[in-house]
Amino acid sequence: MEPVARDVTDRGELVLRRRDDGHLELRANGVFVMDTLEHTSEDALAARALAVAGPGSLSVLVGGLGLGYTLAATLANDRVTRCVVAEIEPALVGWLRDGTVPHGPGLLADPRVEVVVGDVADALRSAREEYDVVLLDVDNGPAFLVHDDNARLYGVPLLTAARDALRPGGTLVVWSAAAAPDLEAALRHVLGNAAEERCPVPAHGRVGDYFLYLARRPA
Ligand SMILES: C[S@@+](CC[C@H](N)C(=O)[O-])C[C@H]1O[C@@H](n2cnc3c(N)ncnc32)[C@H](O)[C@@H]1O
């Protein structure tokens, strides 16, 4: 393992390193967050939401930049005319901007992208019927939190803020590393509907699936 970049904040240590297989890996306080090897479910997070979005141009909020795969999958859809990315770690945004993460500069230079360095909760609370799609992948899901403080992002108050940030008919999708029945129930409570989709995780040395929770704001 070769350390590539490191930062320490109030939330702890953020490390980007190059593994022996050549792939970059992001860890927060020693916990695996994301790597450049396997991003099927992060791609699917965007693709699934965009596939069910209504007609016309689309405004999207991505919660959690990570290594940029959900953002890339969002930008691959040319109906997307605006994509706000909320990322709490300023150093990570810097590593994508300056090419420490090699595919980062091209992504962040896309004129449709607006990066907000801060808590996605604030971005959600300050938005009213602004987005057609909200994509939340800000932690490993309610059962595997990297930061305990993020538990609030999976509860009714924040999901209500996410609903209100959506235009009528808009789509909210939340990524989770494990099945999250309480999250599905909270989505159903707030939006009146919810669906779970399993994403098989190939080539990651991991048995099982990742999960997407989709819900739509009634039109
Ligand atoms: C699992 S990664 C996202 C992976 C991303 N979907 C991708 O395709 O690479 C989670 C990201 O959310 C960020 N994050 C964690 N808590 C956050 C919060 N409350 N608000 C905004 N970003 C947050 C982390 O720093 C990390 O970059």
The ligand as a Tripos MOL2 file, in Angstrom:
@<TRIPOS>MOLECULE
LIG
   27    29     1     0     0
SMALL
NO_CHARGES

@<TRIPOS>ATOM
      1 C1        -19.1440    6.1700   -0.2090 C.3       1 LIG1
      2 S1        -18.4980    7.7370   -0.6730 S.3       1 LIG1
      3 C2        -19.3980    8.1630   -2.1280 C.3       1 LIG1
      4 C3        -18.9620    7.3710   -3.3140 C.3       1 LIG1
      5 C4        -19.4660    7.9730   -4.6030 C.3       1 LIG1
      6 N1        -20.8640    7.6190   -4.8230 N.3       1 LIG1
      7 C5        -18.6350    7.5110   -5.7700 C.2       1 LIG1
      8 O1        -19.2270    7.2030   -6.8160 O.co2     1 LIG1
      9 O2        -17.4080    7.4700   -5.6760 O.co2     1 LIG1
     10 C6        -19.2350    8.8200    0.5290 C.3       1 LIG1
     11 C7        -18.8030   10.2600    0.3770 C.3       1 LIG1
     12 O3        -19.6630   11.0900    1.1510 O.3       1 LIG1
     13 C8        -18.8870   12.0490    1.8580 C.3       1 LIG1
     14 N2        -19.6730   12.4490    3.0360 N.ar      1 LIG1
     15 C9        -19.7800   11.8190    4.2280 C.ar      1 LIG1
     16 N3        -20.6680   12.4380    5.0220 N.ar      1 LIG1
     17 C10       -21.1460   13.4940    4.3100 C.ar      1 LIG1
     18 C11       -22.1120   14.5010    4.5810 C.ar      1 LIG1
     19 N4        -22.7760   14.5350    5.7380 N.pl3     1 LIG1
     20 N5        -22.3430   15.4420    3.6300 N.ar      1 LIG1
     21 C12       -21.6730   15.4040    2.4360 C.ar      1 LIG1
     22 N6        -20.7600   14.4640    2.1280 N.ar      1 LIG1
     23 C13       -20.5070   13.5080    3.0460 C.ar      1 LIG1
     24 C14       -17.6010   11.3240    2.1620 C.3       1 LIG1
     25 O4        -16.5500   12.2210    2.4420 O.3       1 LIG1
     26 C15       -17.4000   10.5360    0.8740 C.3       1 LIG1
     27 O5        -16.7080   11.2920   -0.0700 O.3       1 LIG1
@<TRIPOS>BOND
     1     1     2 1
     2     2     3 1
     3     2    10 1
     4     3     4 1
     5     4     5 1
     6     5     6 1
     7     5     7 1
     8     7     8 2
     9     7     9 1
    10    10    11 1
    11    11    12 1
    12    11    26 1
    13    12    13 1
    14    13    14 1
    15    13    24 1
    16    14    15 ar
    17    14    23 ar
    18    15    16 ar
    19    16    17 ar
    20    17    18 ar
    21    17    23 ar
    22    18    19 1
    23    18    20 ar
    24    20    21 ar
    25    21    22 ar
    26    22    23 ar
    27    24    25 1
    28    24    26 1
    29    26    27 1
@<TRIPOS>SUBSTRUCTURE
     1 LIG1         1 GROUP 0 **** ****
